[in-house]
C-alpha cells in the first residue's frame, strides 16, 4: 500500500523501489504489485513496459475478476 500511496504522490521512483522491496521481503511475487508498476510506467509514458506489467499480472492472477478489463487496457497501451 505504501507503493500505491507514493504513486499517488507522484513519487514514482520511490514507489518502484518500494514495490520491489515487498517482493523481496515476502520471498514471492505479488500479483498486485504488477498493477502498481503498470501505473508507474504509464505515468512515465513507458507504455510497452506498462503493458508488460499488466500481462505479468494476468500470468500470476489468470482468474482475476478484472482480467477482461486488464486485457483491454493492455491492448490500448500497445495500440498507441
VOPAGU-2260 file (C-alpha; in pm, 1 decimal, decimal comma):
REM VOPAGU-2260
SITE   aa  ch    i         X         Y         Z
SITE  UNK   A    0       0,0       0,0       0,0
SITE  UNK   A    1     292,9     233,6      61,6
SITE  UNK   A    2     398,5     191,6    -300,4
SITE  UNK   A    3      46,5     276,1    -417,7
SITE  UNK   A    4      40,4     585,8    -197,1
SITE  UNK   A    5     375,5     700,4    -334,5
SITE  UNK   A    6     237,7     670,1    -688,1
SITE  UNK   A    7     -49,7     898,4    -593,2
SITE  UNK   A    8     201,0    1149,9    -456,5
SITE  UNK   A    9     391,8    1140,6    -785,6
SITE  UNK   A   10     698,5     986,8    -621,4
SITE  UNK   A   11     734,7     720,4    -888,8
SITE  UNK   A   12    1097,3     622,8    -830,0
SITE  UNK   A   13    1032,6     564,9    -459,8
SITE  UNK   A   14     716,6     370,1    -539,7
SITE  UNK   A   15     905,0     141,9    -775,4
SITE  UNK   A   16    1171,2      70,4    -511,7
SITE  UNK   A   17     902,9       2,1    -250,7
SITE  UNK   A   18     720,7    -245,8    -474,4
SITE  UNK   A   19    1045,3    -430,2    -542,3
SITE  UNK   A   20    1120,6    -440,2    -168,7
SITE  UNK   A   21     784,5    -600,5     -89,7
SITE  UNK   A   22     852,5    -885,8    -329,6
SITE  UNK   A   23    1194,5    -941,3    -171,0
SITE  UNK   A   24    1061,4    -935,3     184,7
SITE  UNK   A   25     790,6   -1191,8     132,9
SITE  UNK   A   26    1001,1   -1406,0     -96,7
SITE  UNK   A   27     747,0   -1440,8    -373,6
SITE  UNK   A   28     585,1   -1238,4    -641,9
SITE  UNK   A   29     283,0   -1029,5    -560,6
SITE  UNK   A   30      33,8   -1000,6    -844,3
SITE  UNK   A   31     -99,7    -668,2    -719,3
SITE  UNK   A   32     248,9    -517,5    -744,0
SITE  UNK   A   33     235,0    -563,7   -1121,4
SITE  UNK   A   34     -73,4    -343,0   -1140,0
SITE  UNK   A   35     102,7     -69,6    -946,3
SITE  UNK   A   36     417,0     -98,9   -1157,9
SITE  UNK   A   37     199,0     -66,1   -1467,7
SITE  UNK   A   38      63,7     261,4   -1326,7
SITE  UNK   A   39     418,8     386,8   -1268,1
SITE  UNK   A   40     527,5     305,3   -1621,9
SITE  UNK   A   41     214,4     451,1   -1775,8
SITE  UNK   A   42     264,9     777,5   -1585,5
SITE  UNK   A   43     622,6     785,9   -1715,3
SITE  UNK   A   44     497,5     734,2   -2069,3
SITE  UNK   A   45     652,5     387,0   -2089,4
SITE  UNK   A   46     350,4     224,5   -2245,8
SITE  UNK   A   47     516,6    -101,9   -2353,5
SITE  UNK   A   48     654,8    -160,3   -2003,8
SITE  UNK   A   49     313,5     -84,6   -1856,0
SITE  UNK   A   50     153,9    -339,2   -2088,7
SITE  UNK   A   51     420,4    -595,4   -1994,0
SITE  UNK   A   52     337,6    -549,4   -1626,0
SITE  UNK   A   53     -32,7    -596,1   -1694,0
SITE  UNK   A   54      45,5    -919,3   -1876,3
SITE  UNK   A   55     261,7   -1030,3   -1581,6
SITE  UNK   A   56     -32,5    -960,4   -1352,4
SITE  UNK   A   57    -256,5   -1185,2   -1561,3
SITE  UNK   A   58       4,5   -1462,3   -1555,3
SITE  UNK   A   59       0,6   -1455,9   -1175,7
SITE  UNK   A   60    -373,8   -1398,3   -1141,1
SITE  UNK   A   61    -532,8   -1555,9   -1450,3
SITE  UNK   A   62    -875,3   -1581,2   -1287,2
SITE  UNK   A   63    -886,1   -1225,6   -1155,3
SITE  UNK   A   64   -1225,7   -1058,9   -1166,4
SITE  UNK   A   65   -1076,6    -768,1   -1359,9
SITE  UNK   A   66    -898,3    -987,7   -1616,7
SITE  UNK   A   67   -1106,9    -867,1   -1910,7
SITE  UNK   A   68   -1050,2    -500,7   -1821,1
SITE  UNK   A   69    -677,8    -568,9   -1785,7
SITE  UNK   A   70    -668,0    -730,1   -2128,9
SITE  UNK   A   71    -844,7    -427,7   -2278,9
SITE  UNK   A   72    -603,8    -189,7   -2106,8
SITE  UNK   A   73    -310,0    -392,4   -2236,5
SITE  UNK   A   74    -440,3    -372,9   -2594,7
SITE  UNK   A   75    -493,6       1,2   -2559,2
SITE  UNK   A   76    -139,7      54,7   -2428,8
SITE  UNK   A   77       8,9    -149,8   -2713,0
SITE  UNK   A   78    -201,1      18,2   -2983,1
SITE  UNK   A   79     -66,4     369,8   -2941,8
